[in-house]
Amino acid sequence: MKIAVIGGGRNDEHLVSLASAAGIAHAVRQLGWETVALTIDEDGVWRDRSGAVLSSSRAVEQLMRCDVAFPALHGVHGEDGAVAGLLELCGITYVGSPVRAGAIGMDKWLTKLVAAAIGIRTADGILVPPGATTPTMRIPLPVVVKPATGGSSNGVSVVMDPSELHGSIADARRSGATVLVEEYVRGREVDIAVFRDATGQLRLGSTLEIGVRAGGVFGREAKYDGTARFTLPAEISPSDDEAIRAAASALYNAMECSGVARFDFFVTDAGPVLNEVNTSPGMTEQSQVPRMFAAVGTGYPQLIAELVEAARVTEPMGATA
């Protein structure tokens, strides 16, 4: 097979995406398949493997010569459904979630609404729309301030003092015009990943606990500098483990995800609380999702193969016989 791997992207997760794309392309070659590497620059320009600039139409031509496209794009203009929409309109088979699931997962406020509708607990939050400054607070400090869209913990901070709120909102707004102010949930950070395989069955990885200092956040530096402490499986009670697996599976189905998605929770004394959903998580071999599946016996190349095969049994919208 010929697999197009798309990396980069026009956002502040560009370099992270390049790392994911490089890992996926290496795994594809290990599987004996041909790779067509395409990169989207930070200014939106498409390039081929050699770095030559491609027109949008030429990039689509290259994609349409492939059997499957594997977007490794994180953040806006990619993970949010933008690239899925392009691929669907062109009738190209691709790995990953469709437009609606990507858009919901990228918007943390919409994710909370969907989760609440199916009975999954989330942190109380206040939406700060573009142009607004400091919201009327009904949530006691401390609070977490974050962009309502985006990832890699860009623009995320914990506010302990009222005087810090305005500045934290301004910082978050550099990574997204709409800002979310949430209650600070005291609990252990535990994640799990889910994908639907070629037989239609949901496959869940091991739970993974992230070691975070009290009062802190799992920030961008810790995510990518190799210092993060992961425990697999997470050392949680059987009831919390079961609740996390059930909630992740239910939300994967409710959002109509495809490909692999990561579900991030806080485990509290009162049970799990959903934090976020990532429909295009980091995919280097050392990223959380591949670690989760490796812990249950699905190695990195096998995981990539499973995702490609699952995509091939699902006809993209716009495909013709």
N, C-alpha and C positions, 0 to 999 in steps of 0.2 A: 504493500500500500504506500501511497504518497500522502504524507501528513504535513499540512501547513501549520507552523507554530508562530503565533503572533505575539510579540512582546513590545515593551515600551509603554507608550501611551502619553496623552497630553494632560498630565496632571503631576502632582507631587509624589506619586508612587512609581514614577517612571523607572528608577533604578531597581526597585524591588521587583517590578515586573520583568525586567531584563534577566534578573537572576532566576526567576521562575521559568522563563522561556528557555534559558540555557539548560536547566535541569531536565525539562520535559524533552527538549530536542535530543539530549544525550540518551535519555531512556528510549526514545523512539528509535534511535540508531542501534541501541543494544538489542532491540526487538527485531532488527533486520528490516525495518521499514525506511523508506526514503523521507528526508525532511526537506521542507521548503521554508526557510526562515524569513519572516517578514517583520520589520520593526516600524513602529510609529514613533517619530521623534516628538519631543516635547512641544514643538510648534505645529504638530499634526501632519508633518510630511512623512509619507511612506518610503521605506527603503528596502532593498533586497539584501541577500546575504553578504554581498560584496560592499554594501554601503551606498550603492547607486540609487539615486532618487527615482521613485516610481510615481507616475500619475495615478490618481485614484482609479481610473479605468484599467490601467495596466495592473495595478495591485489586485483588482477584482478578477482580471483574466488569470493571474497566477493562482489565485484561490480556487477558481473554478476548474483548474486542471488537477486539483488534488482530490483525494477520496474523502478526507475529513480535515476540517480546520480545528485547531486546538488553541483558542485564545488564552493567553496567560496574562491578561490585562487586569490590573487592579485599579479601583477608584473610578472617578467620573470619566465620561467619554469612553467607557469600556465595560467595566463590571456592572454599570448601571443599566445595561440593556442596549446601549448604543451599538456595539459591535454585533450583538446577537440580532438586532434588527436588520443590520446590513446583510448579514449572512442569510437570514431568513428570506429577505426580499430577493436575494440572488439564488435561492434554492440550494444553498451549500450546507451539507451535513456538518454539524459542529458539536464539540464537547462543551457542556456547560448549560446553565440555566437560560430559559427564554426571556424575552423582553420584560414581561410583567414581574417575574420572580426576581430578576436582577434589579429592576427599579424599586421594588418593595424592599429588598434586602439592603440596598444602598441608602434608603431613607430610613433612618433609625426611628423616626416618629411613626411612619406608616407601619414599620415592623411591630412596634408596640401595639398599635391598634389591631393588627391582624392577630397577634399573639393573645391579646386580651379577649378577642372575640371567640377564641377557641379554649379559653380558660387557663391560659398560661400566664403566670404572674410576672410582671415587670416592675421596674422601679418607677415611682411617681415622678412625673416630669412636667416641665413648662417649656413651651415652644417660644423662642424669641425670633420673630420674623425679620427679614431684611429691613434695615432702617431703624428698627427699635434699638434702644440702648439697654437700660436695666429693667428687667421685668418686675412686676409686683410679686414679691416672694410669698409663697404659702408653704414652702418647704424649708424646714429648719436646716441650718448649717450643721456639718459641712455638706457641700453639694459638689457634684461633678459637672463641669462645663465642657461641652464637646460640640464640634460641628455636627449638624444633623445628617450630613453626607460625608463621605470620605472614609479613610481607613488608616492603618499603620499607627494609630493613636496620635496622628498629627492634630495639634491644637487642643489636646485634652489636658485638663488640669483639675486639681481638687482645690476648692475654695474653702478656707477655714474661717476667714474674716470678711464681713460685709464690704470692707474697703477694697477687697481684691476682686470683687465680682465684675465691675465694669471693665477692668483691664483684662480679665480672663475671657470675657465675652468678645472683646476686641481681638484677642489672640486667636480664639477659635474661629472668628469670622475670616481670618486670613486663609483658612482652609475650607470655607463654605459660608455662603451668605446667611443661611438659616442656622441658628444655634439652639442646642438643647441643654437645659439645666435640669439635672436629675438629682434625686435624693442619693446620698452616699450609702450604698448597701454594704454592710459589714458581713463579709463572708469570704469563703475560699473560691478562687477563680478556677472553674472546671469547665473544660471544653470537650466537645465530641463532634465527630464528622460522620456524614451520611451520604451515600450515593445509591442510586437505583441501577442494578446491573442489567445485563442483556436479557435476563430471564424475567425481569420485572420485579425482582425481590429487592427490598431495602437492605443495604449492607452498612453496618455501623462499626466504626473503629473502637479502639480502647478509649475510655475516658482519659483525659490528660489534665493534671493539676499544674498550675503555674505558680511558682513561688514568688510572691510579691510582698515587699515590706509593708507593714501596717500603715495605712494612710496614704499609700502610694498608688500608682497606676502602672500597668504593664506598658511602658512607653516604647517609642520607636527605637531608641538606642538599645534597650535590653532585647527587643525583638530580633535585632539583626546583628548584634556584635558578638553573639555566641555565649553571653554570660547568663542567659535566662535559665532558670532551674525548672525542669519538667519532671513530673512524677507520673509514670504510666504503669498500671492503671492508677487513677486517682484513689487515694486512701479515704474513701467515703463509705457510708453505710450502704447496705444492699438496697434499702428503700430509696435513698437519694439517687443511687445509680439507676435504679429502675425508673424513677421519676424523670431523670434527665433523658434517658433513652426514649421514653414515651413522648416527652414534650418535643424533642428534636424530630422524631419521626412524624408526629402530628403536624408540626409546623412546616417541615419539608413538603408534606402532602398538601397542606392548606395553601402554601405559596406556589405550588406546582413547580417545584424546583426540578432541574435535571443536572446531570454531572454531579460533582461533589460539592457539598456545602458544609461549613463549619458553624456550630451553634455554641455560643459562649454563655456560660451561666455563672452565677454566684450561688454557692451552697451556704445557706444560712440555717440557723436553728429552727426556722419555720419551714425549711425546704428550699428547693432550687428557685432562683429568680433569673429569668432570661435577661442577658445583657444585650447581645447583638447577634446578628446573623451575617455571615460572610459567604456570598454565593460564588466568589472567585478567590479562595484563600491562597496564601503563599504555597508554592509547589516545588521548592527545591527539595532535595532528598532529606535535608535536615529541618524542613519546615514542620509545623505541628501536625498537619493532616497526614503526610506520609509517615510520620512517626506513629500516629495513632493506628494506621492500618498495618504497619510493620509489626506492631505489638500483638496483632491478632493473626499474624501469619501471611499478610499480603504485602510482599516487598514492593519497592518503588517501581521497577519496570512493570511488574504485574499489575499494579494499581493503574498505571498509565494505559496499559493494554485493556484493562477492564473498562475504563472510561471511554476509550475509543470504540470498543465493541458495543458498548451500551448506546453510544451516539449513532452507530450504524443501523440499529434496529428501529430508530425513531426517524421517520421522514420529516425533514424540515418544512416549515410552512413555505408555500410557493414552489415546492418541488413538483416536477412534472414527469410523467412516465416516459 
